[in-house]
Amino acid sequence: MTIKDYDFVIWVLMLGFINPIVDTIITNYRTVIIGSLLVGLLTVGITVINVKFSEKMPRMNTIAYTINKDTNEANWFSADDELDFWTEQFFSQEKRQGTKKLAMLN
């Protein structure tokens, strides 16, 4: 017998192991949904609270460079609320604008 001959056996065993989980979800669907939401929110909350930026794990930056070929104009853009030491090199103080501090350099 080859490995393909055992595929059916593996699928039957996997479905047999999943059956109690599916049965619990069907009979206690409200409890399972509320529990899943609470676990998900708790996980996201712990992750957000424990995020600490450092030299090893710096904050992610967003920066883009656009060129308008019609007007021969080039711009740098950033959607970051605050520019850090790396993104500041692209923007002068007088060229920052926008409500979300969208920075632009011509």
C-alpha positions in Angstrom: 0.0 0.0 0.0 1.1 3.5 -0.8 0.8 6.7 1.3 -2.2 7.7 -0.9 -4.1 4.6 0.4 -3.8 5.9 3.9 -5.2 9.4 3.1 -8.8 8.2 3.7 -7.9 6.8 7.1 -6.2 10.1 8.1 -9.2 12.1 7.1 -11.6 9.9 9.0 -9.4 10.1 12.1 -9.2 13.9 11.9 -13.0 14.3 11.4 -13.5 12.0 14.4 -11.3 14.2 16.6 -13.1 17.4 15.4 -16.6 15.9 16.0 -16.7 16.8 19.8 -15.6 20.4 19.0 -18.2 20.8 16.3 -20.9 19.3 18.6 -20.0 21.8 21.4 -20.1 24.7 19.0 -23.6 23.6 17.7 -25.1 23.1 21.1 -23.5 26.0 23.0 -22.9 28.4 20.1 -23.6 31.6 22.2 -21.1 30.6 24.8 -18.5 29.6 22.2 -18.9 32.9 20.3 -18.8 35.1 23.4 -15.8 33.1 24.7 -14.0 33.4 21.4 -14.6 37.2 21.3 -13.3 37.6 24.8 -10.2 35.6 24.1 -9.6 37.6 20.9 -10.1 40.9 22.6 -7.9 39.9 25.5 -5.1 38.8 23.2 -5.2 42.0 21.2 -5.3 44.1 24.4 -2.3 42.3 25.9 -0.4 42.8 22.7 -1.2 46.5 22.5 -0.2 47.1 26.1 3.0 45.2 25.8 4.3 46.8 22.6 7.5 48.6 23.4 9.6 50.1 20.7 13.4 49.9 21.1 16.6 49.7 19.1 15.9 46.0 18.4 12.2 46.5 17.6 11.8 50.0 16.1 8.4 51.5 15.3 7.3 51.0 11.7 7.4 54.0 9.4 5.3 54.9 6.4 7.0 56.9 3.7 6.3 57.2 0.0 7.9 59.0 -2.9 5.7 60.2 -5.8 6.5 61.8 -9.2 4.1 63.7 -11.3 5.5 63.3 -14.8 3.1 66.0 -16.2 4.4 68.8 -13.9 7.8 67.3 -13.2 7.1 67.5 -9.5 8.3 65.0 -6.9 7.0 64.7 -3.4 7.7 62.7 -0.2 4.7 61.7 1.8 4.3 60.1 5.3 1.1 59.1 7.1 2.9 58.8 10.5 1.5 61.0 13.3 5.0 61.8 14.5 8.1 61.7 12.4 11.0 59.9 14.0 14.7 60.4 13.4 14.7 58.4 10.2 11.7 59.9 8.5 12.6 63.5 9.6 15.5 63.5 7.1 13.1 63.7 4.2 11.0 66.6 5.5 11.9 70.2 6.4 9.9 71.9 9.2 8.1 74.3 6.8 7.0 71.6 4.4 4.9 69.6 6.9 1.2 70.0 6.3 -2.2 68.3 6.7 -4.5 67.3 9.6 -2.7 64.0 10.2 0.6 65.7 9.9 0.9 64.4 6.3 4.4 65.6 5.4 5.4 66.7 2.0 8.7 67.8 0.5 9.0 69.2 -3.1 
